[in-house]
Amino acid sequence: MKNNKSQGIRKIARLDLKNTQLIKGISMEGYKVIGCPVDYAIKYYEQGIDEFVVIDNVASLFNTKLSLITIKNISKKVFVPITVGGGIKNLIDVDKCFEAGADRVTINSALFEDINLVSKVAKKYGSQAIQASIHAKLVGVNQWEAFYEAGREETGRCAIKYTQELESLGAGEILITSVDKDGQMKGMDSQLMKNLENNVSIPLIIGGGYTSKIDYNIANHYNFSGIAIASALHYNKCHVSSIGK
């Protein structure tokens, strides 16, 4: 399923967590505490956000668990789809996320230990319930490698080709974040988007570096289904209603 250009691409607020706190870094490093994730979720919901992706961005790195109480509190206050991830390693973790109010789970690091976890989630809940997450880092001219553990660990896998493998295993959509652009607010990775165009038939969400309408238009041009935004919202560089305008 590709983007319906008549409707525009989905505006997705990304909330990165460390336990119960909303955090944000630059290129997935140097995380700083922003505030209460529930308060920010309510703020963006009231501004008209389409969806949320809520990820404990250090859970896998530190072998901790996602704060399910935080997910429950967010799901009680906002009434748009919520994708949840961070430290998910098996179907039991997935079950707990849905019980806490998630509409979809997003998984990154665990897939490099058990790639078939994608198929297991899709079989139990349907492909629409599983979003595969890729941290893409530029390693050469038009070459991006998929990293994990908050963009720290190499995999040797081509991020572009990896999207196709994830689709074949049953992923319903893919969130691909440019590690190089993450948190910079200096523009998104247009070359990465160009190289991903028409690479898979499932929805692609792009994240990392959102700055202005230019980024939105580029993502729309390359047929992305959604755009994930964090820093530009958290630091009041844009308002939800102004995204794409």
C-alpha positions as CSV (number, residue, x, y, z in Angstrom):
1,M,0.0,0.0,0.0
2,K,1.4,3.3,-1.0
3,N,0.6,6.9,0.0
4,N,-2.7,8.3,-1.2
5,K,-1.5,11.7,-2.4
6,S,-5.0,13.1,-2.3
7,Q,-5.0,12.7,1.5
8,G,-1.4,13.6,2.1
9,I,1.0,11.7,4.2
10,R,0.4,10.8,7.8
11,K,1.8,13.2,10.4
12,I,3.3,11.1,13.2
13,A,4.7,12.4,16.5
14,R,7.6,10.4,17.7
15,L,8.0,10.2,21.5
16,D,11.4,8.7,22.6
17,L,11.4,7.4,26.1
18,K,13.8,6.5,28.9
19,N,11.5,4.7,31.3
20,T,8.8,7.3,32.2
21,Q,10.6,10.3,30.7
22,L,10.4,11.9,27.3
23,I,14.0,12.2,25.9
24,K,15.6,13.4,22.7
25,G,19.1,13.2,21.3
26,I,21.1,14.1,18.2
27,S,22.0,11.2,15.9
28,M,20.7,9.0,18.7
29,E,23.4,10.2,21.1
30,G,23.5,12.6,24.1
31,Y,19.9,12.1,25.2
32,K,18.3,15.0,27.2
33,V,15.2,14.9,29.2
34,I,12.3,16.8,27.6
35,G,9.5,16.3,30.0
36,C,6.5,14.1,30.7
37,P,5.5,12.1,27.6
38,V,1.9,12.0,28.5
39,D,1.7,15.8,28.6
40,Y,3.4,16.1,25.2
41,A,1.1,13.4,23.7
42,I,-1.9,15.4,24.9
43,K,-0.4,18.6,23.4
44,Y,0.2,17.0,20.0
45,Y,-3.2,15.2,20.0
46,E,-5.0,18.5,20.6
47,Q,-3.0,20.1,17.8
48,G,-4.3,17.4,15.4
49,I,-1.6,14.8,15.1
50,D,-2.5,11.7,13.0
51,E,-0.6,9.1,15.0
52,F,2.1,8.5,17.6
53,V,5.1,6.2,17.7
54,V,6.3,5.8,21.2
55,I,9.7,4.0,21.6
56,D,11.9,3.5,24.7
57,N,15.0,4.2,22.7
58,V,17.4,2.8,25.2
59,A,15.5,-0.3,26.5
60,S,17.3,-2.8,24.3
61,L,20.6,-1.1,24.9
62,F,20.3,-1.3,28.7
63,N,18.3,-4.5,28.7
64,T,15.3,-2.8,30.4
65,K,11.6,-2.9,29.7
66,L,9.3,-0.4,28.2
67,S,7.2,1.5,30.7
68,L,3.8,0.0,30.1
69,I,2.2,2.4,32.6
70,T,3.3,5.2,30.4
71,I,1.7,3.6,27.4
72,K,-1.5,3.0,29.3
73,N,-1.6,6.7,30.4
74,I,-1.0,7.9,26.9
75,S,-3.7,5.6,25.4
76,K,-6.2,6.9,27.9
77,K,-5.7,10.5,26.8
78,V,-5.3,10.3,23.0
79,F,-7.6,8.7,20.5
80,V,-5.4,8.1,17.4
81,P,-3.3,5.1,16.5
82,I,-0.3,4.4,18.8
83,T,2.7,2.4,17.7
84,V,4.8,1.1,20.6
85,G,8.4,-0.2,20.8
86,G,11.5,-0.6,22.8
87,G,12.9,-3.7,24.4
88,I,10.4,-6.0,22.7
89,K,12.0,-9.4,22.4
90,N,9.2,-12.0,22.1
91,L,5.5,-12.5,21.7
92,I,4.9,-12.1,25.5
93,D,6.3,-8.5,25.2
94,V,4.1,-7.9,22.2
95,D,1.1,-9.1,24.1
96,K,1.8,-6.8,27.0
97,C,2.1,-3.8,24.6
98,F,-1.4,-4.5,23.1
99,E,-2.8,-5.0,26.6
100,A,-1.4,-1.5,27.5
101,G,-3.3,0.1,24.6
102,A,-0.9,-0.1,21.6
103,D,-2.4,-0.4,18.2
104,R,0.8,-1.6,16.6
105,V,4.3,-2.7,17.8
106,T,7.6,-1.5,16.3
107,I,10.7,-3.7,16.6
108,N,14.3,-3.2,15.8
109,S,17.1,-4.8,17.8
110,A,15.3,-8.1,18.5
111,L,15.1,-8.8,14.8
112,F,18.8,-9.3,14.6
113,E,18.5,-12.1,17.0
114,D,15.3,-13.6,15.7
115,I,14.2,-12.2,12.3
116,N,11.2,-14.5,12.4
117,L,9.7,-12.5,15.2
118,V,8.1,-10.4,12.4
119,S,6.3,-13.5,11.0
120,K,5.3,-14.6,14.5
121,V,3.7,-11.3,15.3
122,A,2.0,-11.1,11.9
123,K,0.7,-14.6,12.2
124,K,-0.9,-13.9,15.6
125,Y,-2.1,-10.4,15.1
126,G,-2.0,-9.7,11.4
127,S,0.6,-7.8,9.3
128,Q,-1.0,-4.4,10.2
129,A,0.1,-5.0,13.8
130,I,3.8,-5.2,13.1
131,Q,6.0,-2.3,12.1
132,A,9.7,-3.1,11.5
133,S,12.1,-0.3,12.5
134,I,15.4,0.4,10.7
135,H,18.1,2.8,11.9
136,A,19.9,3.7,8.6
137,K,23.4,5.2,8.7
138,L,25.3,6.4,5.6
139,V,28.4,4.3,5.1
140,G,29.3,5.1,1.5
141,V,28.0,6.9,-1.6
142,N,24.3,6.0,-1.7
143,Q,24.9,3.2,0.7
144,W,23.1,2.9,4.0
145,E,23.7,0.2,6.6
146,A,21.0,-1.0,9.1
147,F,22.2,-0.4,12.7
148,Y,20.6,-1.5,16.0
149,E,20.9,-0.7,19.7
150,A,19.9,2.9,19.2
151,G,22.1,3.3,16.1
152,R,25.2,2.0,17.8
153,E,25.7,-1.5,16.5
154,E,26.6,-2.5,13.0
155,T,24.8,-5.3,11.2
156,G,26.5,-5.4,7.8
157,R,23.1,-5.4,6.2
158,C,22.1,-3.0,3.4
159,A,19.3,-0.9,4.9
160,I,17.6,-0.6,1.4
161,K,17.6,-4.4,0.8
162,Y,16.6,-5.1,4.4
163,T,13.3,-3.4,3.8
164,Q,12.4,-6.0,1.2
165,E,13.3,-8.9,3.5
166,L,11.1,-7.4,6.3
167,E,8.2,-7.1,3.9
168,S,8.6,-10.7,2.7
169,L,8.4,-11.8,6.4
170,G,5.1,-10.1,6.9
171,A,5.8,-6.6,8.2
172,G,2.8,-4.3,7.7
173,E,4.9,-1.2,7.4
174,I,8.5,0.0,8.0
175,L,9.8,3.0,10.0
176,I,13.2,4.0,8.7
177,T,15.1,6.6,10.6
178,S,18.2,8.4,9.3
179,V,20.7,8.2,12.2
180,D,22.8,10.9,10.5
181,K,19.9,13.4,10.4
182,D,18.2,12.4,13.6
183,G,17.6,15.5,15.9
184,Q,19.6,17.8,13.7
185,M,16.5,19.8,12.4
186,K,18.6,20.6,9.3
187,G,16.5,18.7,6.7
188,M,15.7,15.1,6.1
189,D,17.7,12.6,4.1
190,S,16.3,13.2,0.6
191,Q,18.8,10.7,-1.0
192,L,17.7,8.0,1.4
193,M,14.1,8.6,0.4
194,K,15.0,8.6,-3.3
195,N,16.7,5.3,-3.0
196,L,13.8,3.8,-1.1
197,E,11.1,4.9,-3.6
198,N,9.1,2.0,-4.9
199,N,11.4,-0.4,-3.1
200,V,8.5,-2.1,-1.2
201,S,4.7,-2.2,-1.6
202,I,4.0,-1.7,2.2
203,P,3.8,1.7,3.8
204,L,7.1,3.4,4.5
205,I,7.5,6.0,7.3
206,I,10.6,8.3,7.2
207,G,12.1,9.9,10.3
208,G,15.1,12.0,11.2
209,G,15.8,15.7,10.7
210,Y,12.3,17.2,9.9
211,T,12.7,20.9,9.4
212,S,10.0,22.4,7.2
213,K,7.4,22.0,4.4
214,I,10.3,21.1,2.1
215,D,10.9,17.9,3.9
216,Y,7.2,17.1,3.8
217,N,7.0,17.7,0.1
218,I,10.1,15.5,-0.6
219,A,8.6,12.7,1.4
220,N,5.3,13.1,-0.4
221,H,7.1,13.2,-3.8
222,Y,8.9,9.9,-3.0
223,N,5.6,8.3,-2.0
224,F,6.2,7.8,1.7
225,S,3.1,7.0,3.7
226,G,4.1,8.9,6.8
227,I,6.7,11.3,8.4
228,A,7.8,10.9,12.0
229,I,8.7,14.1,13.8
230,A,10.3,14.6,17.2
231,S,12.7,17.5,17.8
232,A,10.9,20.0,15.6
233,L,7.8,19.5,17.7
234,H,9.4,19.2,21.1
235,Y,11.4,22.4,20.6
236,N,8.5,24.3,19.1
237,K,10.1,24.7,15.6
238,C,6.8,23.7,14.1
239,H,3.1,23.2,15.1
240,V,1.2,20.1,14.0
241,S,-1.2,22.2,12.0
242,S,1.7,23.8,10.1
243,I,3.3,20.5,9.0
244,G,3.2,20.4,5.2
245,K,2.0,24.0,4.9
